[in-house]
Each structure stands twice: as C-alpha cells, then as structure tokens.
C-alpha cells in the first residue's frame, strides 16, 4: 500500500507544473460575480436580521442563520485574496481582501502572511501544530492531570463558538489596542530619556508579539479603524442591543465554523504527520489534507475549500477551479483521505501528535499506547529538533494558529 501511495505522489510531482498551468488562470468576471453574490446578501441579511428582532425572534434567527453562512463565505474568499488567487490583479486582491477582512473582523494582510507559513509547512508537525495547537506526545506527557483535562476540554466542539468570538471579534481588536498602547508608552519613555533621538528610530526598536513588520501594523490599524467606523455608524442607525446581539452571535458562530472547517482538513485519523527530517510537501498535500465530502450547497458557501488537497497542491489555483482540477485529475487524488460530515466530531479528537510514530492520535490512544506502558514509551527513541529551530517554530506556530495562543480556547 505504501508503495502505491508513493507512486501516486511521484506521479503528482511530475505533473504538478502542467496541472497548475492549466488551472491557475484567474478570471476577473468570475471573481467579481463571486464577490457581489457574497457581499450584497451579507449586507441585506445583516439589515434583515437586526430589523426583524422587532417583529419576531424566530424570524431574526432565520436571517442570522443565513448570515452566518455568508460570513463564512466572506472569510474563505478573504483567504483566497491573501493567496492572490481570486483576481488576476494583485492590487485587486489586496483591495478586495482588505474589505472582506473588515466584514469578517480579520486583518487580511496579517492573517495571510501567517497563513502562508501553514502552507509552507503543512504536514511538518515539528514546525506547525495546526489550528488546534496540538501537543506532541512528549509535551503532553509533561502536563499534570488537571492540565491534560483542560487541554482536551478546550478542544471540544462545544467550545467552538467561544473560540469564534475570540478569533473574529476579540483578539484582532485587543491585540492591536494593547500593542498600540505599549508602542506609545515605549516611544514616550524613550523620547523622554533621549530627547534628540528621532521618533521613527525609537519606534523601530520596539518589539512585540502582536505584529512582525510595520506593514502588518498599518493593516491591523486600518482594519480596526474602518471596522470601528462601520460599527459606530450601525449603532447610530440600528437599535443598539439588537445590533450587538446579531453581530456578536453571527460572527462568533461563523468563526466557529471556520475553525472547525480548517481543523478537520488536517486533523483526522491517519493524517500525514511528519517530523522535520524527511518531510515531503507533496505527501502532505495528498495524505495530510482531507477531501471533505460536503453537499453542493455547503460547497458553495465554503467556496469549494473542501477540495483542500488541490488547494495545498498549489494555492495559486482559484476556488472556482478547484473542483474542475479535482475532477479532471481524479486518478492523482485517489489516496486523498475522505472526511464526511458525520466524521467531523471524531476527527476533532486527534489532538496529540505522536512524534515517535509520525501520526496524530486521540487522548484515548495516548493512554492505551503510552500512559499504560511507560516503559514501552521510554524504549522508543525520541526525535529531537534543533533548539533554535524549535524556538523559531514555536513563534511561527503562535502566529499561525487559527485560535491565537492568547485565547487559550480551541475548537
């Protein structure tokens, strides 16, 4: 079986360039229609959901349910813009991506830069631990019993709405505001002690975990300022409580769906989970990325991101070509793991990386394999990574988690 899989990977490597050349062509008309068919219903449904609160809570809940799906579509299309895979023009992707980021509460430029790291390290669990921030067997073993219970509980599916609230609403605002205050205090303190030192030079010495470059900070600031302006205008126009309830509820649940969607595309039984040494980009795309079996209507709302194996083969392929690419090259994707909707809850249990056997396991599997036989665990050689690499990887992991580490909540 392994030799058959390796043969598929080798074939894919040989055909990758021609495949990408055929399906990576972007179309402005298709992209524009996608944006319009997403953004217009987004605003209409927001208006209807808020106004209908005065008529019927059930009617408002109906409109809000539809709104949640459109916010999810906004998020996935923002993701495409970050890959420059929606419009042919990089500028168009940048402008539209920024706008879509405001609508779902996520600073698109910053998110996309960090998301690129995920694509560059997919399946390399030494460097990237996925949206659920899984722990290795060795790391999990060091936790106390209470910490292990908390670790597992935080990754239960019922925690997803809270994670969505933190990811779409709270953290992007908090990190920018707190970082900005820290920056201001740092500049003021340094300027007071060194009056002749230029402010720009002082600012360039400031270090924070909230952004890596000044372009990232500027995009965070722009996202938050535009969003604050839109929210302020909405609060003046709509009933305050109705707006806040609909906005919070809709974005939190859309964020929850986004987290779950991205999680089960890499966290599942027998997912490719390599250490740094011997990691293979193509094997990760085929064996470490799932093909979600979604109904057609849900594929539309998620912009065909269920064909995630094609997306990880090349992020340059636009969402409106992912399905076509899969259908025309089905023989290359026979080994891609299929995950059905009913498999989602069980897939989310794979929250521990067995770094000794290069696979993802559940808490129960850990207890059967290691906790009940500590001697057997000690006999298995540990694969240690370079301390410098580990430090770099940990920083990048924190940047790339769908649920930021400050949240301490996972889906």
N, C-alpha and C positions, 0 to 999 in steps of 0.2 A: 504493500500500500504506500509506504514512504517513497519508494522508487517511482511509483505512478505520479504522486504529488510533485516530486522533484522534476519529473518530465514536463508536467504542466507549467511549472514555474520557469523552466528553461525555455519552453516554447513562448511563454509570455514575454520573457526578456528579449527574445529575438524579434518579436512582432510589435513590441511596445511603440517604437518610433512611428511606424506606419499607422498604427491604431490611433495614436494621439494626433497625428497629422490629419487624419480623416474626421475625427470627432471634436477637435478643439476649436473649430471655427465658430466664432461668436457672431450673433445676429442682433443688430440694434432694434429691429422691428419686434422680434420675439421678446427681447429683454424689456422693451418699453411696454409692450402689452402685458407682460407679467407684472411689472411694477404697478401699472394703472389698475389691473384687475385685483391687486392686493391692497394698495393704499386707499383707493376710493371706498371699498367696503369697510376697511379699517375705520375710517372717519364716520361713515354712515352708521355703522354698528355701535361705535362709541356714543354717538349722539342718541341713538335709539335706546341703548341700554340705560343711559343716565336719565333721559326724559321719561322712560316707561316706568321708572320707580314710582312715580306719582300715580300711575294707572294700576299696575299690578306687579308685585314682586316676582311672580312666576314669569310674566312677560319679560321683565328685565333679566331674569336668569336665563331665559331662552336666547335673548340677544347677546348676553355676556358669554354664553357658551360658544356661540358662533365667533364672537370677537376673539376669544382665546385662540381659536384655530388660526385666525388671520394674523394674530400677533406672532404665533409660532412660525407662520409662513414668512412674515417680515424678518424674523431672526435668521431663518435659513437663507433667505435671499441676501441679507446683510453679509452673511458668511461667504456667499458666492462673490459678492463685490470685493471682499477682502482678498480673494484669490485672483482678482481681475478676470473673473470667469463669467461675468454676466453680460457686460457690454464689450465691444471691441476696443473702445477707448479707455485708457487708464484713468483719464480725468473724469469721464462719466461714471466709472465705477467708484471713484473716490467721492464724488459729489452725492450720488445716489446712496452709496454705502453710509455716508455720514448721516444723511436724512433718515434712512431706515434705522440706523443706530439710535437716533433720538426717539423714534417711535417705539422701540422696544427697551429703551433705557440703557443701552450698552454703548460705550465709546468704541466705535467700529475700528478705528485705526489701531488703537492699543490692543483690542481683542484679537485682531487679525495678525498682528505681529507676533503675539504669543501663540496663537493657534498654528502659525507656520512651524513652530518648534514641534508641535504634536505630529505634523505630517512628516517632518524630517526624522522623527524618532519612533514612529508607530511600530509597536511590537517589541521595542527595546525597553524592557521594564526596569533596566538599570537606570535609564535616563528619564523616562516618563511613566508615571504611575496611573494615568488615566483620570477621567473626570471624578471617579470615586476615591481618588487618593489612596489606593490600596497599599497595604504594607507587605513587605517580604516576610517569609516565614521567620527569618532571624529577628526582624524588627518586632513582629507580633509576639514572639516568644518572650521578649523583654518586658512586655506590658504586664501590669498587675491584673488580677482577676476583674477588678472594677473597671479598669481601662479597656480590657477586652470586651466587656459587656457594653460599655459606652460606644466603642468603636463599631461594633456590629449594629447597635441600635440606631446610631446616626445614619446608617446606610440603608435603613428600611424604607420601603416605598412610601409609607405614610409620612415620612419626613420631607418628601419632595416639595410640597407647597411652601414650606418654610425656607427650604433651600432656594426655591424660585424667587421668593421675596427678597432674600439676601442678594441673590445674583443679579436680578434685573432692577431692583429698586434701591436697596440699602447700600450695598458695598460700593457701587460706582459713585454714589454721592458722598458717602463717608470718606472713602479713600482720597478723593480729590480735595474735599474740605479740610480734612485733617492734615494732608500733605501740604496744602497751601498755607495753612496756619503755621506749620512747622517751618516752611520755607521763609515766610515773613519774619518769624521770630529769629531765625538764623541770620538772615540778612541784616535785621535791625541790630542784633547783638554784635555782629562782626563790624558793621559800619560805625557803631558807637566806639568800639575799641580801636578801629583803624579808619579814621575819617577820610583819609586820602585814597583809600582803596576803592576802585570802581565797583558799582553795584553788580554789574554783569559778571565781573570776575569773582565776586563773592558768591553770587548765585550758582556759578558753575562749580563751586566747591561743595555745594550742598548735595548730600546723598540721602536717598530714601528708597524704600522697597515698593513704593506705590507707582513709580514710573522709572523708565530706564534712560530716556532721552528727552530733550526739550520738545521735539515734535510730538511725542506721546503726551506730555503735559499740556501742550496747547490744544490737542484734540480732546483731552479729558475736560479741559476748561470750556471749550466751545460746546461740547456735548451737554455739559451740565447747565451752562448759561442759557442755551437755546431751550432746553427742556424746562428749566425754571420759568422762563418767559411764557412758554406754552401752558404750563400748569397754572401759572398766575392768571393768565387770561381766561382759562377754563373755570377757575374758581370764581372769577368775577361774573361769568356768564351763567354757569350752572349752580344748582343747589350744592353747597359745599360738601355736606355729608354724602349725598348721592354720588358726586364725582369721586370723592376719595374712596368710597366703598367699591365702586365699579373698577376704578383704576387699579387699586391695590389687589383686588381679587383677580382681575383679568391678567395682569402682568405676572402675579405670583404663580398662577396655575399654568400660564404659557411658559414661564421659566421652568416650572417643574417638568412639563412635557419635553422641553428642550434638553434638560439634563438627562432625563430618562432615555430619550431618543439617542443622544450621543453616547450614553453609557453602554447600552446593550449592543451597540455596534462594535464594541471591543471587549466588553466583559461578558464572557459566556463560556460554557463548557468546552474544553479543548482548544481554546483560543491560543494562537501563536504567542508565546511569552518568553522571549529570549533574553539572555544576558547580553552585555555589550559585545563581548567577544563572539564572533560567529553570526552576529545579527544580519538578517537578509531583508532588504527593503521589499523585494517582490514577494517573498514568502509571507511577510507581514500583511501585504495588501490582499493576498489570496486566503491565507489561513488565520490571520489575526483581525480580520474585518468581516463583519457579518453582512448577509443579504437579507434584510428584513422583509418578511412576507406580509405586506400591507394591502388592504383593499385599495382600489383605484382612487377613491375619493380622498383617502388619507395620504396617498402618494402625492396627490395634487397639493394638499395643504403643507406637506413637508418638502415640496419642490424636488421630489424623487431622490431625496438624500438616502432613501432605503437602499439604493444601488451604491452603497458606500464603498464596495470593493472597487468599482470603476473610478469613483472619486479619489480613492487613495492610490490608484494606479497613476493617475495624473489629475491634480487639482485644476489644471487648465481646461478640462472638459466642462462646459457649462451644464447646468442642471437639466436644460431642455434637450441635451444629447446623451445623458447618462443611460436612459432606458434603451435608446437606439443602439448605443455601443454594446450594451449587455446582450441584447437580442442577436445582433449580428455576429457576436463573438462568444456565443454560449459555450462552445467547446473549450474555451480557455478558462471558463469560470465554473466548471463542474465541481471543483473541490472547495469552492467558497461555502462556508457554513451558512445554512439557512436558519433563521430565527423567526418563529411565529409569534403572534401577539400573546398567545397563551404561555409562551416560553419566557416572556419578559420578567415576571416576578422571580422565577428560579434563576434566570441569568444574573439578576442583580445580587445574588448571594455569593458570586465569585469575587470576593473582596480581598483575598490573600494571594500574593504571588509566591509560588513555590520556586524559589531561586535555586533550589537544588535539583529540581526535575523539570524546570522550564515550562511551567504551566500555571494556570490560575486554579485556585481551589476555594472551597467554602470553609466556613468555620468548622462544620462537622467533619469534613475531610481532613482538616488540620488535626482535629482531636483524634481521629482514627489513625492518622499516619505518624503523628509526632507526639502529641500530648500523652498518649497511652504507651508510648515506647520511646522514652527519652534516650535510651542507649542506642537505638537504631538511628536516631537523628544525629547523634554525635559521630557515628561512623561514616556518615555521608559527608564528603569534603565540601567545605564552603567555598564559593567563588567570590572572592573579594575584588572590589574595583579600586582603582587608583583613588586615594583620598581626595586629591584635587578634583578629579572627575566627579566624585560623589558630591563634593561641595557645589560644583557648578551645576550638576544635575538637579540637586535639591532646590537651588534657586530657580532654575528653569521650570521645575515641576510646580513650584508655588505660583509661578507666573501663569502656567497653562491650565491649572485646574479649572474645570467649569464651575466648581464651587470653590471660591477663594479660600485659602487656608485660615484667614481671619474669621471666617464664618463658623468653622468647626461644626458644620452641618452638611451631610451629604445625602444624596438620594439613594 
